[in-house]
Amino acid sequence: MKIIILLSTFSSIDEANKISKLAIESKIAACANIFPINSMYSWHEKIENNDEYLVIYKTTDKKIKQLRQFLEENHSYEIPEIIDFELNHTNSKYLDWIIQSTQSI
């Protein structure tokens, strides 16, 4: 089994916390790290500069599709950032914890 890291940004800490808690409770993510960030991007022909919250989710290759779908369905953004990539290396105890944390009861 492989660990997948997924990145997504949210407009508020409340939304980031709510969505992350639901993802962990649903066992589609083992962990979510939430960081305040400043984002600059092009939107509707204007340069935007906004405070956002970056969430780094840890999940497995077996749960990544469910996590992507969950975010697409529950995110408030019209076009949410949902970027994921495979982790190349981690220690075996951390891998075991991720697997255990995403297994359904």
RODO-2510 file (C-alpha; in nm, 4 decimals, decimal comma):
residues 105
     n   res          X          Y          Z
     1     m     0,0000     0,0000     0,0000
     2     k     0,1208     0,3528    -0,0772
     3     i     0,0790     0,6847     0,1022
     4     i    -0,0771     0,9659    -0,0986
     5     i    -0,0460     1,3333    -0,0045
     6     l    -0,3327     1,5590    -0,1130
     7     l    -0,3241     1,9398    -0,0991
     8     s    -0,6292     2,1634    -0,0905
     9     t    -0,6917     2,5265     0,0048
    10     f    -0,9910     2,6731     0,1864
    11     s    -1,1161     3,0273     0,2403
    12     s    -1,1718     2,9901     0,6155
    13     i    -1,0305     2,7987     0,9097
    14     d    -1,3843     2,6854     0,9961
    15     e    -1,4331     2,5204     0,6565
    16     a    -1,0840     2,3654     0,6646
    17     n    -1,1502     2,2207     1,0115
    18     k    -1,5026     2,0991     0,9296
    19     i    -1,4069     1,9260     0,6037
    20     s    -1,0910     1,7768     0,7555
    21     k    -1,2743     1,6404     1,0589
    22     l    -1,5351     1,4749     0,8354
    23     a    -1,2638     1,3233     0,6140
    24     i    -1,0842     1,1755     0,9158
    25     e    -1,4073     1,0516     1,0773
    26     s    -1,5008     0,8878     0,7463
    27     k    -1,1581     0,7192     0,7371
    28     i    -1,0757     0,8587     0,3940
    29     a    -0,7846     1,0541     0,5452
    30     a    -0,5612     0,9615     0,8361
    31     c    -0,4415     1,3121     0,9094
    32     a    -0,4845     1,6746     0,8056
    33     n    -0,2317     1,9517     0,8686
    34     i    -0,3823     2,2998     0,8406
    35     f    -0,1673     2,6068     0,7709
    36     p    -0,2570     2,9747     0,7238
    37     i    -0,1149     3,0957     0,3915
    38     n    -0,1320     3,3887     0,1524
    39     s    -0,2269     3,2958    -0,2038
    40     m    -0,1803     3,4990    -0,5200
    41     y    -0,3529     3,3800    -0,8364
    42     s    -0,5324     3,4882    -1,1515
    43     w    -0,9127     3,4760    -1,1333
    44     h    -1,1523     3,6263    -1,3887
    45     e    -0,8772     3,8320    -1,5512
    46     k    -0,7670     3,9837    -1,2187
    47     i    -0,4766     3,9115    -0,9879
    48     e    -0,6136     3,8055    -0,6500
    49     n    -0,4205     3,8076    -0,3234
    50     n    -0,6051     3,6380    -0,0362
    51     d    -0,5512     3,4700     0,2960
    52     e    -0,6396     3,1015     0,2769
    53     y    -0,5827     2,7791     0,4663
    54     l    -0,3749     2,5040     0,3095
    55     v    -0,4634     2,1521     0,4188
    56     i    -0,2210     1,8654     0,3685
    57     y    -0,4085     1,5352     0,3846
    58     k    -0,2430     1,1951     0,4256
    59     t    -0,4263     0,8940     0,2879
    60     t    -0,3613     0,5713     0,0989
    61     d    -0,3819     0,4758    -0,2666
    62     k    -0,6955     0,2758    -0,1769
    63     k    -0,8740     0,5833    -0,0344
    64     i    -0,7525     0,8663    -0,2599
    65     k    -1,0458     0,8476    -0,5040
    66     q    -1,2936     0,8714    -0,2172
    67     l    -1,1073     1,1683    -0,0678
    68     r    -1,0964     1,3500    -0,4037
    69     q    -1,4699     1,2926    -0,4588
    70     f    -1,5525     1,4003    -0,1029
    71     l    -1,3625     1,7271    -0,1482
    72     e    -1,5174     1,7960    -0,4885
    73     e    -1,8669     1,7461    -0,3432
    74     n    -1,8170     1,9403    -0,0183
    75     h    -1,5752     2,2223    -0,1024
    76     s    -1,7154     2,5758    -0,1204
    77     y    -1,4889     2,6900    -0,4058
    78     e    -1,6211     2,6885    -0,7609
    79     i    -1,2914     2,5314    -0,8711
    80     p    -1,1259     2,3761    -0,5646
    81     e    -0,7558     2,3005    -0,5578
    82     i    -0,7230     1,9230    -0,5263
    83     i    -0,3668     1,8127    -0,5970
    84     d    -0,2269     1,4775    -0,4933
    85     f     0,0976     1,2874    -0,5308
    86     e     0,2499     0,9621    -0,4147
    87     l     0,4947     0,9714    -0,1261
    88     n     0,8281     0,8188    -0,2231
    89     h     0,9445     0,7202     0,1235
    90     t     0,8351     0,7084     0,4853
    91     n     0,9246     0,4982     0,7858
    92     s     0,7345     0,1730     0,8267
    93     k     0,5663     0,2715     1,1551
    94     y     0,4184     0,5844     0,9961
    95     l     0,2998     0,3845     0,6950
    96     d     0,1345     0,1330     0,9288
    97     w    -0,0395     0,4165     1,1168
    98     i    -0,1742     0,5694     0,7920
    99     i    -0,3065     0,2289     0,6816
   100     q    -0,4640     0,1575     1,0210
   101     s    -0,6211     0,5047     1,0383
   102     t    -0,7913     0,4685     0,7002
   103     q    -0,9277     0,1170     0,7456
   104     s    -1,3018     0,0960     0,7897
   105     i    -1,4277    -0,0603     1,1079
***
